[in-house]
Amino acid sequence: MAHAYPGRAPARHPGWPARLGPLRVPGGVVALRPVWLRDGAAWSAIRIRDEHHLAPWEPTMPGGWAERHSRGEWPARWVQLRAAARRGAALPFAVTLDGRFVGHVMVGNVVREPLLSAYVGYWVDSRVSGSGVITAAVALVVDHCFGRVGLHRLEATVRPENAASLRVLEKLGFREEGLFRRYLDVDGAWRDHACFALTADEMRPGGLTARLVAAGRAERMGDPSPRT
């Protein structure tokens, strides 16, 4: 499979920026878009409220949780995410449910030829957890990465105790490849992580969104609303 663009230099980051979806799931209508500067208030409110839901699964960082997730911290984070996207190192997507910000799917450490690989990470508002929102969001992102973005492999690493995240990967058909011992400093200690992966040649026609639709977990809808 050729990855060059005849007659011109290859795009620095094929498939970015992008808007993905929508898909209807039990929780509502899921779509994805690039993160916005004005997401700060919603991001901060969810993250602070959901400390006990999120902190056990996220890397240990300096400072207190509330301080690191205050509304004032978002602009600097957003600038970093936008810069990573512009240089082709990441695809930082906001997850929206019925038009409101409810989470984040991050494709990071994007490596172009010859590896064509990246990792995918995700989180969602605990109030909509279990309603199919993040599963649909990750499916949309995976299909995009193996389509317009042109990647070959995606990885996800998850603590074995994180049952909710493991269910997402199981529903989407990620295969477990092994266990990384003391892989990441999470919640104050070095934690083991299970490694899961998918490659483009494992995908069936229609991708993961087709898998969800066929299983009755999602319903396709029209194009997302115009850019604003």
C-alpha positions, 0 to 999 in steps of 0.5 A, a space after each residue: 500500500 502506497 502512502 505517498 501523494 503523487 505530485 506533491 509533498 505528503 501532508 504533515 498530518 493526513 486526516 486532521 483536522 476532522 469531525 467524525 460521526 455522528 452515531 446514535 447510541 443509548 446515551 444519545 448522539 455521539 460526535 467528535 471534533 477537535 478540542 476548542 479553547 472554549 471547552 475549558 469550563 466543561 472540561 474543568 467541571 467534569 474533571 474536578 467532579 470526577 476525580 475519584 472516577 478518573 484519578 486511579 487510571 491516569 499518570 501521576 502529575 505534580 500538584 493537586 487534582 483540583 489545581 491541575 484541572 482548574 479552568 485556568 489550566 485549560 488554555 495552556 493544555 489546549 495550546 499544547 494539544 493544538 501544537 501537537 496536532 499541527 506538527 502531526 504528532 497527535 489527534 486530540 478529539 473532543 467527544 460530544 453527546 447531543 452537542 455538549 462536551 463530555 470527554 476526550 479521545 487522544 491519539 498520540 505519539 503518531 509515527 509515520 513511515 515506516 511504523 505508521 503507528 500511534 496510541 489511543 487513550 480516552 475518558 468520559 464523564 461518569 454521568 454517561 459512562 456505560 451508555 455506549 458513548 466512549 465505545 462509539 467515540 473510540 470506534 469512530 477514531 479508530 476507523 478514521 486512523 485506519 482510513 484518512 490518517 493512513 495508520 497501520 497500528 493502534 495501541 491502547 494500554 490499560 491497568 488490568 483493574 480498569 474493568 470499564 476501559 477493558 470492556 470498551 476494548 473488548 467490544 471493539 475487538 482489540 486483542 491483548 498482546 501482553 503485560 507491561 510490568 511497572 509500566 507507568 506511574 499512575 495514582 502514586 505508584 508504578 503500575 502494570 498495564 495490559 497492552 492491546 492493539 489493532 492493525 489495519 489489516 485486521 479490520 473488516 469492511 466498514 470498520 469498527 462503526 459497522 461492527 457496532 451497528 451490526 451488533 445493535 449498539 449504534 445507529 448511523 446518522 447524517 453528517 455532523 453539523 457545520 463547523 463553527 
